[in-house]
């Protein structure tokens, strides 16, 4: 007899399954994957989540209205660190535990950040597309040695980005509300104000939560170096899209790379279709290693609560 139902919605787990889910079945739970490889809508969730006692959630929105229809739900476990898609106040009110897997996908996101940095400064996607279109556009790039990388947010992802960047000869300006003591004692890393980071960096990368208003807007863009680059593998809400588009058009910004969207897949917009913008389909943590770490950790969090 089943101990209860557990809904699994992350696309990296629901499409082809994962060995970590076997631990749930072995423990006596019924595992539901009704949306293989797809992010469910709230209407779809309303048909399956009520009656579940556990929920291994992806990035889909989980509203207060949905949670109120799930009186049996005891725990929501995310296979990542972002949980702003869940109404936390409603979950707390209903006594639902919220669990995350800090650090599980840090390496994957950090490596993608470095990949996007090279793609931006060497115009790799643009020249690839040019040749495949029968053209031969040679776009001059720049080398990163001696350049300054501004890292906004020095948690686990930001720290790994810093480690890789300094290993390639970059200087680091860092900003965080809670500076890391070890990083702060390094000669090649300088914690500073946001204003100093913006004005002193050749490339800026975002690794922080989104607030009520965009961090990168018309005012903060004006403080950046002429011809600087911006990378966002964190949250789409960190940037003001129209302001960013204007900055690319005026060449205040030389390029933007993004792996985070409000909606997946996103609607076509002038910003995302700009020829100086590189987009990736939320693949930061979508590596074999990151998926494995996050899946096993998320399953453990479920069992820790339910058992």
Secondary structure, DSSP 8 states (H G I E B T S, - for coil): --S-EEEE--HHHHTT--HHHHHHHHTT-EEE--STTS---HHHHHHHSTTEEEEEE-SS-B-HHHHTT-TT--EEEESSS--TTB-HHHHHHTT-EEE--TTTTHHHHHHHHHHHHHHHHTTHHHHHHHHHTT----------TT-EEEEE--SHHHHHHHHHHHHTT-EEEEE-SS--HHHHT-TTEEE--HHHHHHH-SEEEE-S---SS-SBSHHHHHTS-TTEEEEE-S-GGGB-HHHHHHHHHTTSEEEEEE---SSSS----TTTT-TTEEE--S-TT-SHHHHHHHHHHHHHHHHHHH-
